[in-house]
Amino acid sequence: MSRDQRAVARSFITKGDPLRTPEQQRADFDAVFAERPLGDDVALVRTTVGGVPALDVQVEGADGDGVILYLHGGGYMIGSARTGANLAAPLSRRTGLPAVSLDYRLAPENPFPAAVDDALAAYVALQEGGRDVLIAGDSAGGGLALATILAARRQGLRLPPAAVVFSPWTDLTLSGASMDARGDQDPLFSREHFDAYVDAYLAGHEPKDELASPLLADLTGLPPLLIQVGSAEVLLDDSLRLAARAAEQEVDVSLDVVAGAPHVYQFNVGVMDEADAALTRAAQWLAQRGFGGGVA
C-alpha cells in the first residue's frame, strides 16, 4: 500500500461524533458509500428474502452454483443493502457466485435480536432447493454472519459451507485490548462509538449472549472461516481472538492481517492495492473449497 493510496483511503473516512442521532449517522454513511459505482456489469434488483428486504446483486456471468448472503456493517445501527453491495458485487464478480445483500432491521428502532432473526430468515429462505448459502459480512455484519451460523446451529439447520468476514465485530463486551490501544491509529472509530452502538443494539440485553458476541461462543463444528482485518483499527483484537479461539476449537480458520490498513479496507477496491488483493484472496479461498471460480 503506497503512501498516496493510504492517504486516499483515509480521505473517505472520518471519526464522526458518536453522539449524533442515528438519522444523522445513516445520512453521513450513505453519502459516502451508498452511491459508489459498482460497475457497468452490475444490476441491483429490489427483492425480499424470507420476508426481509434485500438487493439481488446481479453481476454479469455470476451464475455459479450456490449464493452469497452478504450482511452489511454499520454497528447494527447504520448501513443498508446498498452499502453492502459495494463489497457483495466485487466478491460476486471474483467468485462467479450470485449474491444477495440484506436490509436487516436496524437499532435502536429494532434492537437485538432483530438483526439475527432477519439474517436467519433470509438464510433459511435461500437454502430452499438445497443450494449452498455462503455467508459474508463486514464489521457488525461480520459478527452477524457468525451469529447467524450459531442461530442456525441452535435450530439444527444445515450450516453454510464457509464464511468470509471483513473486520468483524465479534465482542460486544468490548474487552479487546485494541479497543483502547488502537484508538489513535483508527481513523474511523473509538471506544465511544462502540459504546453507543452497544447501547442502541442491545438495549440492556446481556452482551455475553453468543448471538451478540460470537467470540464468546463454543465455535466447535463451525464451517471454515476466512477473517480479514487491518492493523489500524480498534476491532483488531476481535479478529485476532476469534481466529485463535476458532483454531483452539478445531475450526478451519484463515486470518489475513494487513499492516496499516483501516477498518474494512476492502471498501477501497480500485483505490488501494490491498483491497483488490483481499477480495481476490477471498475468492481464491472459496474456490479452494469448491465454491466459485470467478468471472474476472
N, C-alpha and C positions, 0 to 999 in steps of 0.2 A: 504494500500500500504506500504510494508516494505521499509526500507531504501535501502536495496540491490536492490529491484525492481525499486525503483525510480532512483537509480544510473544507472542501466542497461538501463532504458528507456531514460534517458538523454544522455547516451553514443551514441545513434543512431543519435542525432541531434546536430547541432552547429549553432551559429549565423554567417552565411556567410556574405561576403561583399555585400551590396545591390547594389553596382555599377558594379558588374560583368555583363558580357553580358548575354542576355537570353540563348544563347547556352551553356555557362558555367554553369549557374544555372540549366538548364534542365539536363545536363550531371551529375551534382552532385546529383540532386534529384533522377534521375533514378538509379544511383549507389547504393543509399540507399534503395529505395523502389521497383524498377521495377523487381527485381529478387527474392523477398522474396517467399519462398514456400507457396503454397496455400492449400496443402493437396492432397493426392492421389485420393480423391473423386471429384476433380475439373478439368474440362477441359475448356480451353479458345478457342473460335472459332471466328475468324475474320468475321465480317459481316458489313452491312450498315443498318441504321435505319433512314428512312426519308431522305435518301441521305447522311447521316452523318456516317463516320467510327465509328465502335464500336466493343466491345468484347461481345460475348454471353457467360456469366459466367454460365457454366453448372455444377451444383452440383448434385451428385447422390441423387435421391429421392426428389429433389426440383422441384416438378411438380404441385404445388398448383395453384389454380385459381389466376389470376392477375399476374403482373410482377413489379419488382422494376427497375426503371430507376435511375442509380447511376451516379452522377456528381462529378468528382474528384476535389480536391483542387490544389492550386499552384498559387494563386494570379492572375489568368486568364492568366498567362504567362508561367508556367511550369506545369509538371504533364501530365498524359496520362490515357487512358482507363486502361492500365496495372497497373499503380499505384493505380487507383481507385478500381481495382479488389481485392486489399488487404483488403478492407472493404466490397465490394459488396459480395465477396464469403462467409465470415463468417456470414454476415447478411442473405444471401440466405439460408445458411445451417441451421440457427436457426429458420427462418420463414417457411422454406419449399416452398418459392416462388422463381421462376426463376428470374434472374437479367440480366440486360444489362448495361455495363459500357461504357460511351460515350467518344469518342475522339473529343470533340468540338474544334473549331478553337481557337488558342491562339494569344494573343497580344505579341509584338507590330505589328506583321505582319497582324493580323486581329483584329483591335480594336473593342470596343463597337459599335453596339450591336451584333457582330458576334456570340459570345457565346450564347446569349439569342436566337437568330434566330435558331441556331443549336439545342439547347435543346428543343425548342418549336416544331421544325420539327420532332424530334425523339419522343416527347411526343404524337403528333398527330398520327404518324405512329403506335405507339404501342397501341393506343386506338382502332385501326381498329378491327372490330369484337365485339366491345362493352366491351372488358375486362377492368378491373380496372388497372390503372397505378399508383403505389405509387412512390413518388419521394424522393430520399435521396441524401445527399451530405455532403462533409466536406469542411470547410474553405471557399474559394471562391466558391467551388461547393455547399456549403450550401446556400450562398447568391444567387447563380444561380438557385438553386431549387426554392427558393421563387420568384425570378424574372420570372421564367418560369410559375409559377402559376398565377402571376399577368398578364403576357402576354396572357395566356390562357383566363383569365377573360376579358381582353380588347377585345378579339375576340369572346366572347360569347361562348367559348368552355366548355365542361363538365370538372369540376375541379377534381383533384385527390382526393381520399377519405381520404388521410392522407399524411403527410410529416415528415421525420426524418432528422434532421440536426445536424452535429457534429461541434462545434466551428465555427459557420457560420460567415462569413464576410458580414455584412449587411449594413454598413455605410461607403461609400466611401468618405464622407466629413471628416472622421477621427476625429469626435468630441467627442468620448467617453473618459472619464477621464482615463480609464485604459490604453489607448494608450501610455500615459506617465507614469502613476503611477505604472504600472506593468512591465515596460521595464527592470528593473533589475532582476525581477523574471522569465521572459520569456526566456527560453534557446534557442529559435529559432528566434524570431522576435523583432524588434524595430520599432518605428515610421518611421525611414528612409527606412526600407524595404517596408512599405506600401505606402510611398510617391512615391517610384519608380514604384510600381505596378499600382497605380492610374494613374501616368503619361503615362505608357505604354498602359494601357487598355482603358482609357477614351480619350486619345489623344485630350484633350481640351473640351470634352463634359461635360455638366453640371452634377456634381456629385450628385445633388439632384434629378435627374430623378429617379422615383420609380423603374425602371428596372435596375438601377445601385446601388441604395441604398434602398432596400426593407424596411428597418427600417422606412423610411420616408413616406411610402405609407399608404393609407387607407386600413387596413387589414380586415375590416368588410367582413364577408362571407367566409373567407378563411377556408380550411379544418383543422381538428385537427393537431397540431404541437407538436412534441417532440424535445426539444432542449437539447443537452448535451454539457457541456463545463468544462474546468479545470480552477482553480482559478489562476494558474501561467501562464497567457497569456495576451498579450496586447489586445486581442479581447474579453476579459471577458465582457465588457460593451455592446458589440454588441449583446450578448446573453441576458444579464440581461434586457436591454432596449427593446429588441424585445419581450421578454416574458411579460413584463409589458404592453407594447403597445397592444399586442395581447389580453391580458386579458381585458384591458380597452375597447376594441372594440368587446367584446363578442366572441372571438375565443377560442375554447377549446385548451388550451396550457399546456404542462407539461415541467418543467425545472429541469434538474439534474445538480448540480454543485459538482465537486469532488475537495476537497481541495488539493492544492499542485500539481495537475495534469497538465502536459504541453499541448500545443496545439494539438488537435486531438489525445489525448492519446489512443483512440481506436485502433490506428495502432499497439499498443503494445500487441495485443491479443496473449495469450500464454506466455507472459512475465510478465505482470502486471495484478494483480487480477482485478483491477477496469476496465481494458479494456474488459476483458471477461464478467464481470458483466454488463457493459454498453451495449454491443451488445445483451446479453441475455435480458436485460431490454427492449431494443428497440423491440425485437421480441415479448416479452410478451405484450408490449404496443400495438403493431399492432394486436396481437391475441385478445386482449380485444375489439378491434374494428372490429373483424370479419375477419381478414386477416392473413392467415397462421396459422401454428400450430407447426412448427419446425420439423426437422428430426434428430436433435442431441441435 
